[in-house]
Structures are given as C-alpha cells and as structure tokens.
Amino acid sequence: MTAPAPECAALAEGLRAVRARTGLSLTALAERTAYSRSSWQRYLNGGLPVPRQAVEALCAIAGEPPGRLLALWELADAEWGGRAHSSQATTPHTAAPHPAPPTPAIREPTQPSATRPRRPRRRHLLLAAASAAVVAAALTAALSARTPDSGRTALQSPALDPAPGCHGKACEGRDPLRMACGLPGRADALGPPRRTATGASVEIRYSPVCAAAWGRIWHSRVGDALEISAPGTPPRRVFITDEADTNAYRFTPMLGGPERDDVLLCFIPTGGMAREARECFRP
C-alpha cells in the first residue's frame, strides 16, 4: 500500500489529536456530525480525502480554533487534487537526465556556477514548494485569528461551506452542529462562561446566522443535565450519559428565534433534579 503524502499524513495526525481531546468514540463522533463511523475511521487513518466541512465540524465539537487544521487541509487538498505536483511534473525526468562529464579538479573552484547547473535548480524548486506551504499556513491561520467568535464567517468559502440548515422557528429542537449553526464564525457566547458548584462549565450560545440559541456544557459528570428555555417555547435539555461526554462539549437542542435577554440556562447536577439544586444563568 502506498504511504500517504506528508501533507495528508500531517492532516490525519492533527485530526486524530483533536478527536482525542474530545474523548468521543467513532460512533459518538458519527452521531454528532454528518459523516459515518467508517468515514471518520478512514479520515483519521489518512485513507480517504477529508471534506473541509468535516474538519470544521470536528473543531467545533472540540472547541478548537480551526485555523491550523484548515491550513493543513489546504495543503492536503492540493495533494489529493494533484495540484501540488502540476508545477513539478517534469522534475523526475529533468533533475539529472545524464551524468555530467568528468571535469578537471581545478574547474570546480574557478567556475562553481557552471559545473552543477541542475542541482541548484532542484533545491530552488524544493525551497519554493516549502515557502508556498508556509505562506499558505500563515495566511490561513491569520485569517482564522482575525475574527475569533465575532459572528462573522471567517475562513468560509461559499462553494465549500454548508449553508445553515434552518433559521428562526425552523431551528426549534434541532441539533446546532447538524444544522451547521455552530460552525466556527457562526455563533457567539451570550455572556461569559459560568462555572458551577460541581466544577462543570456552561454557557449560552447564539447564532445570528440561524437566529437560534442553545446551551453548551463541558467538564461535566455522568448524570448531569443542561436545560435551556425561553418564554413561549418548550425547554430543551441534554443529559451527560457516559464518560466520553464528560470530556467533550455537549450541546442542548436549539431554541428557535428567542429574544436574547429572555434565554435562561439551567445546570442540573447528577442526582439533583430538585429545583433548589439547579444553578440558572441569564445572558
């Protein structure tokens, strides 16, 4: 089996590291994205080209800035599409077509630029390729860092990024990631993150693109629950059901079109379903 190109291997390694930080199994990852378990297995092993949207979805689940992985994705995508080799298609045939004829020992110091015409050219090609990779990575990271959590869509290409799957009331009860409302650059925090008495962290998220709100919880414990509500709409709740959930972001279903100031987020600790055990927050 042919080994993957270094660019593709680097992307796969980066995806595996981010996925490890989520603590999610492949099955759980498939449940929270639009991609199957077998697809994720091949993406993470470098056996299948990865859609840009899958990279963004994984970063959103992990709460990771997407800039570095998207820079790797750009390089890997060029490799998959063959664009990385288009400017060097003749290099294997032209780098050293025939051995150079023997030359006197005194010729090299007197005419160093004339004795090895092809070797410097090959080095220049390699340096140019490396420089292009560095520039692409730096540009992508800079664009990612320019608008963190600003509500504007950083690093989005209309031809590649999925359109929001709902808006306003149509988002009621829907998953923010599956509807592409929670992708990087499409959601803001309403107010600061709150730390609960048990050590869990919670916050209200809002997407202007989808006109919808939802709750997010992390550092939780099995049995914890998070509920988001607003007047005139049923409350939405997520439960922490296994250890993998405690090491990752979990999200409530969305509230469609609520007034931002009316949103209420309540943390319910494990074994604490009584109302007095709740910790509730507003934006």
C-alpha positions in Angstrom: 0.0 0.0 0.0 1.3 3.4 -1.0 2.1 5.6 2.0 0.1 8.9 2.1 1.8 12.1 1.1 3.4 14.0 4.0 0.7 16.7 3.8 -2.1 14.2 4.1 -0.3 12.3 6.9 0.1 15.6 8.8 -3.6 16.4 8.5 -4.6 12.9 9.6 -2.3 13.2 12.6 -3.8 16.6 13.5 -7.4 15.3 13.2 -6.5 12.3 15.5 -5.1 14.7 18.1 -8.2 16.9 18.1 -10.5 13.9 18.2 -8.6 12.5 21.2 -9.2 15.8 23.0 -13.0 15.3 22.5 -12.9 11.9 24.2 -15.5 10.7 21.7 -15.7 7.3 20.2 -16.0 7.0 16.4 -19.7 6.1 16.9 -20.3 9.1 19.1 -18.5 11.3 16.6 -20.7 10.0 13.7 -23.8 10.7 15.8 -22.8 14.4 16.2 -21.8 15.1 12.6 -23.0 14.4 9.1 -20.3 11.7 8.5 -20.5 8.0 9.2 -18.3 6.0 11.6 -16.5 4.2 8.7 -15.8 7.6 7.0 -14.3 9.0 10.2 -12.2 5.9 10.6 -10.7 6.4 7.1 -10.4 10.2 7.6 -8.4 9.7 10.8 -6.2 7.0 9.3 -5.4 9.1 6.2 -7.1 6.6 3.9 -9.8 8.9 2.5 -9.7 12.6 1.4 -11.4 14.6 4.2 -14.2 17.2 3.4 -13.4 20.7 4.7 -16.8 20.6 6.5 -15.7 17.5 8.4 -12.6 19.4 9.7 -14.7 22.4 10.7 -17.3 20.1 12.5 -14.6 18.3 14.4 -13.0 21.6 15.5 -16.5 22.9 16.6 -17.1 19.8 18.7 -13.7 20.1 20.3 -13.9 23.9 20.8 -10.7 24.2 18.9 -9.7 27.2 16.6 -9.9 25.7 13.1 -7.0 27.8 11.6 -4.2 25.3 12.0 -6.2 22.2 10.8 -7.6 24.2 7.8 -4.1 25.2 6.8 -3.1 21.5 6.8 -6.3 20.7 4.9 -5.5 23.2 2.1 -2.1 21.5 1.6 -3.6 18.0 1.7 -6.4 19.0 -0.7 -3.9 20.3 -3.2 -2.1 16.9 -2.9 -5.4 14.9 -3.4 -6.3 17.0 -6.4 -2.9 16.7 -8.0 -2.3 20.4 -7.9 0.8 20.1 -5.7 2.6 18.2 -8.5 1.5 20.2 -11.5 4.4 22.6 -11.4 6.9 19.8 -10.9 5.6 17.2 -13.3 8.9 17.1 -15.3 11.2 17.3 -12.3 11.9 13.5 -12.1 13.0 13.5 -15.8 14.9 16.7 -15.8 16.7 16.8 -12.5 19.6 14.6 -13.7 19.0 13.2 -17.2 22.6 12.1 -17.7 25.8 12.0 -15.6 27.9 15.1 -16.0 31.1 14.5 -17.9 34.3 14.4 -15.9 35.9 17.7 -15.2 39.4 18.7 -14.1 39.7 19.2 -10.3 40.6 22.9 -10.8 37.4 23.7 -12.7 35.0 23.5 -9.7 36.6 26.3 -7.7 37.0 28.5 -10.7 33.5 28.1 -12.2 31.3 26.8 -9.4 28.1 28.1 -11.1 28.7 26.3 -14.4 29.6 22.8 -13.1 26.3 21.9 -11.4 23.5 23.7 -13.4 20.7 21.3 -12.3 21.3 20.6 -8.6 20.7 24.3 -7.5 17.5 24.3 -9.7 16.2 21.3 -7.9 16.9 22.9 -4.5 15.2 26.0 -5.7 12.1 24.0 -6.6 12.0 22.4 -3.2 12.5 25.7 -1.4 9.8 27.3 -3.4 7.4 24.5 -2.6 8.2 24.7 1.1 7.9 28.5 1.1 4.4 28.2 -0.6 3.3 25.8 2.1 4.5 28.1 4.9 2.7 31.1 3.3 -0.5 29.1 2.9 -0.4 28.0 6.5 0.4 31.5 7.8 -2.3 33.1 5.7 -4.9 30.6 6.8 -4.0 31.0 10.5 -4.0 34.8 10.2 -7.5 34.8 8.6 -8.7 32.4 11.4 -7.3 34.6 14.1 -8.7 37.8 12.7 -12.3 37.3 13.6 -12.5 34.9 16.6 -16.1 34.4 17.8 -17.1 37.6 16.1 -20.3 36.4 14.5 -18.7 36.9 11.1 -17.9 33.9 9.0 -14.1 33.6 9.0 -12.4 31.2 6.6 -15.6 30.3 4.8 -15.9 29.5 1.1 -19.4 29.7 -0.2 -18.6 26.8 -2.6 -17.5 24.5 0.2 -19.1 25.5 3.4 -22.6 24.1 4.1 -25.4 26.6 4.2 -27.3 26.9 7.5 -29.9 24.1 7.7 -32.6 26.3 9.4 -33.5 29.7 10.6 -35.6 31.1 13.5 -38.5 28.9 14.5 -37.5 26.2 12.0 -34.4 25.6 14.2 -36.6 24.6 17.2 -35.4 21.4 18.8 -32.7 20.9 16.1 -29.0 20.0 16.6 -26.8 23.1 16.2 -24.0 21.2 14.6 -26.1 19.1 12.2 -27.8 22.3 11.1 -24.4 24.0 10.6 -25.4 26.7 13.0 -22.5 26.0 15.4 -19.7 26.1 12.9 -16.7 28.4 13.7 -17.6 32.0 13.0 -21.4 31.4 13.1 -22.0 31.5 16.8 -21.2 33.8 19.8 -21.4 33.3 23.5 -24.2 35.2 25.2 -22.5 36.4 28.3 -19.4 34.8 29.9 -18.9 31.1 30.6 -20.2 30.1 34.0 -18.6 27.6 36.4 -21.0 25.6 38.5 -20.6 24.4 42.1 -19.6 20.9 40.9 -16.9 22.3 38.5 -18.8 22.0 35.3 -18.7 24.9 32.9 -21.7 26.1 30.9 -22.6 28.9 28.5 -25.3 30.1 26.2 -24.5 30.1 22.5 -26.3 32.1 19.9 -26.1 32.1 16.1 -27.1 35.2 14.3 -27.0 33.3 11.0 -29.6 30.8 12.3 -31.4 33.2 14.8 -31.3 30.4 17.4 -29.8 29.8 20.8 -28.6 26.6 22.6 -26.6 25.6 25.7 -23.1 24.2 25.9 -21.6 22.2 28.8 -18.1 20.8 29.4 -16.1 19.4 32.4 -19.3 17.7 33.4 -20.1 14.4 35.3 -22.2 11.4 34.2 -25.8 12.2 35.2 -25.5 16.0 34.9 -28.0 17.8 32.7 -28.3 21.2 31.0 -31.5 22.9 30.1 -32.2 26.0 28.0 -35.6 27.7 27.9 -37.3 30.9 26.9 -40.9 32.1 27.2 -43.3 30.6 24.7 -41.2 27.7 23.8 -40.6 24.2 25.3 -37.4 23.8 27.3 -34.6 21.8 25.6 -32.3 19.6 27.6 -29.2 17.4 27.2 -28.0 14.7 29.6 -24.5 13.5 30.2 -24.8 9.8 29.7 -21.2 8.4 29.6 -17.6 9.2 30.4 -16.8 10.2 26.8 -19.4 13.0 27.2 -17.7 14.4 30.3 -14.5 15.2 28.3 -16.2 16.9 25.4 -18.6 19.8 24.7 -22.2 18.7 24.7 -25.0 20.9 23.4 -28.7 21.2 24.0 -31.1 21.3 21.1 -31.8 24.8 19.8 -34.4 27.3 20.7 -35.7 28.9 17.5 -35.9 32.7 17.4 -35.8 33.6 21.1 -35.3 37.1 22.4 -31.7 37.0 23.6 -32.4 38.6 27.0 -35.2 36.0 27.7 -33.0 33.0 27.4 -32.4 31.0 30.7 -29.8 28.3 31.0 -30.0 25.9 34.0 -27.5 23.4 35.1 -28.9 20.3 36.9 -26.2 18.3 38.8 -26.4 14.5 38.9 -28.9 13.4 41.5 -30.1 17.0 41.8 -33.4 17.1 40.0 -35.0 19.1 42.8 -35.5 22.7 41.8 -33.3 24.0 44.6 -30.4 22.1 43.2 -30.4 23.9 39.9 -28.0 26.7 39.0 -29.5 29.0 36.4 -28.0 31.8 34.4 -29.1 34.6 32.0 -27.0 36.3 29.3 
